[in-house]
Amino acid sequence: SIDANTTITIVASKWNAELVNELVTSGKAHLETLGLTNLKTVYVPGAWELVHAAQKELTKADGVIAYGVVIRGETSHYELISKSSAQGLMQVSINAKKPLAFGLITTENLQQAKERTDPSKLNKGKEIAQSLIEMLS
């Protein structure tokens, strides 16, 4: 089980905010049902900035959840942001020796993104929060 005093920070992208907020809301709700109340949420402009924010927050928190949504467009920007952010977040977690739950949803289109962020369907926000809890336990 997990200590009620465990500190968790959610870092969330403002890009595709309505979708990201579904992840944040369901993730937070799941953590609260487990009795965790020492929760903080930090918003950053986009997925790229999740790396810096996660690094900063892992110096203070027991664990971090990074939520963002990147949808493929017509240029190679999608690949650049998706891969760089994923590698950056992994490196942050390794360097901090603390768990970071990877909640960057990457999809081909808006419909896939809506499916993955809809709490009544796949509920990735809850699933990703749960993975952090398992890593902290």
TORBAFI-47889 format. One line per 8 residues: for each residue x, y, z of N, C-alpha, C. Coordinates in steps of 0.05 Angstrom, whole numbers, plus 32768, in hexadecimal, padded with zeros to 4 digits. Example, Ala and Ser with C-alpha at 12.3 -4.5 7.8 and 13.67 -1.06 7.14 Angstrom:
BEGIN
8108 7F8E 809C 80F6 7FA6 809C 8108 7FBE 809C; 8101 7FD3 808E 8111 7FEB 808F 8102 8001 809D;
***
This chain:
BEGIN
8011 7FE8 8000 8000 8000 8000 8012 8019 8000; 8005 802F 7FFB 8014 8048 7FF8 800D 805C 800F; 8021 806A 8018 801F 807D 802E 800D 8095 8026; 7FFB 809D 8037 7FE9 80B3 8031 7FF8 80CE 802D; 8011 80CF 8038 8021 80E8 8035 8031 80E9 801C; 802F 80D5 800B 803D 80D4 7FF2 8036 80ED 7FE1; 804B 80FA 7FD7 8046 8112 7FC6 8048 810A 7FA9; 8033 8112 7F9A 8032 810D 7F7E 802C 8127 7F6F;
803C 812C 7F5B 8037 8143 7F4A 802F 813A 7F2E; 801A 8146 7F24 8011 8141 7F09 801C 8159 7EF8; 802B 8153 7EE3 8033 8168 7ED1 8022 8164 7EB8; 8015 8179 7EAE 8001 8176 7E99 8005 818B 7E84; 8003 8183 7E6B 8005 8195 7E54 7FEB 81A4 7E50; 7FEE 81BE 7E4A 7FD6 81CE 7E43 7FCE 81CB 7E25; 7FE1 81BF 7E16 7FDA 81B9 7DFA 7FC6 81A3 7DF9; 7FB1 81A5 7DE9 7F9A 8192 7DE9 7F8E 8190 7E05;
7F8B 81A7 7E12 7F83 81A9 7E2E 7F6A 819A 7E35; 7F55 819B 7E24 7F3C 818D 7E2B 7F40 816F 7E2D; 7F52 8164 7E1D 7F59 8147 7E1E 7F6B 8141 7E36; 7F7F 8151 7E3A 7F92 814D 7E50 7F83 814F 7E6A; 7F71 8162 7E6C 7F62 8166 7E86 7F51 814D 7E8D; 7F48 813E 7E79 7F3A 8125 7E7F 7F4D 8111 7E8D; 7F66 8110 7E84 7F7A 80FF 7E90 7F80 8108 7EAC; 7F85 8122 7EB0 7F8B 812D 7ECA 7F74 8128 7EDE;
7F5B 812D 7ED5 7F44 8129 7EE7 7F41 810C 7EEF; 7F43 80FA 7EDC 7F3F 80DD 7EE4 7F57 80D3 7EF4; 7F6F 80DC 7EED 7F87 80D4 7EFC 7F85 80DD 7F19; 7F7F 80F7 7F1D 7F7C 8102 7F38 7F66 80F4 7F48; 7F50 80F0 7F3B 7F39 80E3 7F49 7F42 80C7 7F52; 7F51 80B9 7F42 7F5A 809E 7F4A 7F6D 80A0 7F62; 7F80 80B3 7F61 7F92 80B6 7F78 7F83 80BD 7F91; 7F6F 80CE 7F8F 7F60 80D6 7FA6 7F50 80BF 7FB2;
7F46 80AD 7FA1 7F37 8095 7FAB 7F4A 8083 7FBB; 7F64 8085 7FB5 7F78 8075 7FC4 7F81 8083 7FDE; 7F75 809A 7FE4 7F7B 80A9 7FFC 7F93 80BC 7FFA; 7F9C 80C1 7FE1 7FB2 80D3 7FDD 7FA7 80F0 7FDA; 7FB1 8102 7FEB 7FA8 811D 7FEA 7FBE 8131 7FE5; 7FD7 8128 7FE6 7FEE 813A 7FE3 7FF5 813B 7FC5; 7FE2 8147 7FB6 7FE3 8147 7F99 7FE7 8164 7F8F; 7FF7 8168 7F7B 7FFC 8182 7F6F 7FFA 817F 7F51;
7FF0 8193 7F44 7FEF 8192 7F26 7FFD 81AB 7F1C; 800E 81A6 7F09 801D 81BC 7EFC 8017 81BA 7EDE; 800F 81D1 7ED2 8009 81D2 7EB6 8020 81DF 7EA7; 8027 81D4 7E90 803C 81DE 7E7E 8030 81E2 7E62; 803E 81F2 7E51 8032 81F7 7E37 802D 81DF 7E26; 8040 81CC 7E24 803C 81B5 7E13 804C 819D 7E1C; 804C 8188 7E0C 8059 816F 7E13 8077 8173 7E16; 8083 8183 7E06 80A0 8189 7E08 80A8 8192 7E24;
8097 81A3 7E30 809D 81AF 7E4A 8097 819C 7E61; 808A 8186 7E5C 8085 8172 7E71 80A0 8168 7E7D; 80B4 8166 7E6C 80CE 815B 7E75 80DA 816D 7E8B; 80DC 8186 7E85 80E8 8199 7E99 80D7 819A 7EB3; 80BD 819B 7EAF 80AB 819D 7EC7 80AD 8183 7ED8; 80AF 816C 7ECB 80B1 8153 7ED9 80CB 8152 7EE8; 80E1 815B 7EDC 80FB 815B 7EE8 80FA 816D 7F02; 80EF 8184 7EFF 80ED 8197 7F16 80DC 818B 7F2C;
80C5 817F 7F25 80B3 8175 7F39 80BD 815B 7F47; 80CC 814B 7F39 80D7 8132 7F45 80EC 8138 7F5B; 80F6 8151 7F5C 8108 8157 7F72 80F9 815B 7F8C; 80DE 815F 7F8A 80CE 8165 7FA2 80B9 814E 7FA7; 80B0 8142 7F92 809A 812E 7F95 80A5 8112 7F96; 8095 80FF 7FA1 809C 80E3 7FA1 8099 80D7 7F85; 8086 80E1 7F76 8081 80D8 7F5B 8073 80ED 7F4A; 8076 80EA 7F30 8069 80FD 7F1E 805A 80EE 7F08;
8044 80F9 7F00 8035 80EF 7EE9 8036 8105 7ED4; 803E 80FF 7EBC 803E 8112 7EA6 8028 810B 7E93; 8015 811E 7E8F 7FFF 811B 7E7D 8001 812E 7E66; 7FFD 8124 7E4E 7FFC 8135 7E36 7FEF 8126 7E20; 7FE7 8134 7E0B 7FDB 8128 7DF3 7FE8 8134 7DDB; 7FF4 8123 7DCA 8000 812C 7DB1 7FF2 811D 7D9A; 7FE6 812C 7D88 7FD8 8121 7D71 7FE8 8127 7D58; 7FEB 8112 7D47 7FFA 8115 7D2F 7FEE 812A 7D1D;
8000 813B 7D12 7FF7 814F 7CFF 8003 8149 7CE4; 8007 815E 7CD4 8010 815A 7CB8 802F 815C 7CB6; 803D 8162 7CCC 805A 8165 7CCB 8067 8150 7CDD; 8081 8150 7CDE 8090 813E 7CEF 8091 8147 7D0C; 8085 815D 7D13 8085 8167 7D2E 807C 8152 7D43; 8067 8142 7D3B 805C 812E 7D4C 8072 811A 7D56; 8082 8110 7D43 8097 80FC 7D4A 80AB 8109 7D5C; 80B3 8121 7D55 80C8 8130 7D65 80BE 8133 7D82;
80A6 813D 7D85 809C 8143 7DA0 8097 8129 7DB0; 808B 8115 7DA3 8084 80FC 7DB0 809D 80EE 7DBA; 80B0 80EA 7DA8 80C9 80DB 7DAF 80DA 80EA 7DC3; 80DE 8104 7DBE 80EF 8114 7DD0 80E3 8116 7DEC; 80C9 811A 7DEE 80BC 811C 7E08 80BE 8101 7E17; 80B9 80EC 7E09 80BA 80D1 7E15 80D6 80CB 7E1F; 80EA 80D1 7E0F 8106 80CC 7E17 810E 80DE 7E2E; 8105 80F7 7E2D 810C 810A 7E42 80FF 8102 7E5D;
80E6 80FA 7E5C 80D9 80F1 7E75 80E6 80D8 7E80; 80ED 80C6 7E70 80FB 80AE 7E79 8115 80B5 7E87; 8124 80C7 7E7A 813E 80D0 7E85 813A 80DE 7EA0; 8126 80EE 7EA2 8120 80FD 7EBB 811B 80E9 7ED2; 810B 80D4 7ECC 8104 80C0 7EE0 811D 80B1 7EE8; 812E 80A9 7ED5 8146 809B 7EDB 8159 80AC 7EEC; 815C 80C5 7EE4 816E 80D7 7EF3 8165 80DC 7F10; 814B 80DF 7F13 8140 80E5 7F2D 813E 80CC 7F3F;
8140 80B4 7F32 813C 809B 7F40 8120 809A 7F4E; 810D 80A5 7F41 80F1 80A6 7F4A 80DE 80A0 7F33; 80C7 8095 7F3A 80B4 808E 7F24 80A6 80A5 7F17; 80A4 80A4 7EFD 8095 80B7 7EED 8082 80A7 7EDC; 8069 80AC 7EDE 8055 809E 7ECE 8052 80AD 7EB3; 8055 809E 7E9E 8054 80A9 7E83 8038 80AA 7E78; 802C 80C2 7E78 8011 80C6 7E6F 800F 80D7 7E56; 8023 80D4 7E45 8022 80E3 7E2C 8014 80D2 7E17;
7FFC 80DA 7E10 7FEB 80CC 7DFD 7FF2 80D6 7DE1; 7FFB 80C4 7DD0 8002 80CC 7DB5 7FEF 80BD 7DA2; 7FE2 80CC 7D90 7FCE 80BF 7D7F 7FD0 80C9 7D62; 7FC4 80BA 7D50 7FC4 80C2 7D34 7FB0 80D8 7D2E; 7F9B 80D9 7D3F 7F85 80ED 7D39 7F76 80F4 7D52; 7F65 8108 7D50 7F55 8112 7D66 7F43 80FC 7D72; 7F37 80EC 7D60 7F24 80D7 7D6A 7F32 80C3 7D7C; 7F4A 80BB 7D75 7F5A 80A8 7D86 7F60 80B6 7DA1;
7F67 80CF 7DA0 7F6E 80DE 7DB8 7F55 80E0 7DCA; 7F3E 80E5 7DBF 7F25 80E6 7DCF 7F1F 80CB 7DDC; 7F24 80B5 7DCD 7F1F 809A 7DD8 7F31 8095 7DF0; 7F4A 809D 7DEE 7F5E 8097 7E03 7F5C 80A9 7E1B; 7F4F 80C0 7E18 7F4C 80D3 7E2F 7F31 80D3 7E3B; 7F1E 80C5 7E2F 7F03 80C4 7E39 7F02 80B1 7E51; 7EFC 80BD 7E69 7EFC 80AC 7E81 7EE8 8096 7E81; 7ED3 8097 7E70 7EBF 8082 7E6F 7EC8 806B 7E5D;
7EDE 806F 7E4E 7EE8 805B 7E3C 7F01 804E 7E47; 7F18 8054 7E3B 7F31 8048 7E43 7F3B 8053 7E5E; 7F35 806B 7E64 7F3D 8079 7E7D 7F5B 8076 7E82; 7F6A 8080 7E6F 7F88 807F 7E72 7F91 8090 7E89; 7F83 80A5 7E91 7F8C 80B5 7EA8 7F8E 80A5 7EC1; 7F79 8095 7EC6 7F79 8083 7EDE 7F8F 806E 7EDB; 7F91 8061 7EC4 7FA4 804C 7EBF 7FC1 8055 7EC4; 7FC7 806D 7EBB 7FE2 8078 7EBD 7FE7 807F 7EDB;
7FD3 808B 7EE8 7FD6 8091 7F05 7FDB 8077 7F15; 7FCD 8062 7F0E 7FD0 8048 7F1B 7FED 803D 7F17; 7FF8 8041 7EFF 8013 8037 7EFB 8027 8045 7F0D; 8022 805F 7F12 8034 806D 7F25 8032 8062 7F41; 8019 805C 7F49 8014 8051 7F64 8022 8036 7F67; 8021 8026 7F52 802F 800C 7F53 804D 800F 7F55; 8058 8023 7F48 8074 8028 7F49 807D 8033 7F64; 806B 8042 7F71 8071 804D 7F8C 806D 8039 7FA2;
805E 8024 7F9D 8057 8011 7FB2 806E 7FFD 7FB7;
***
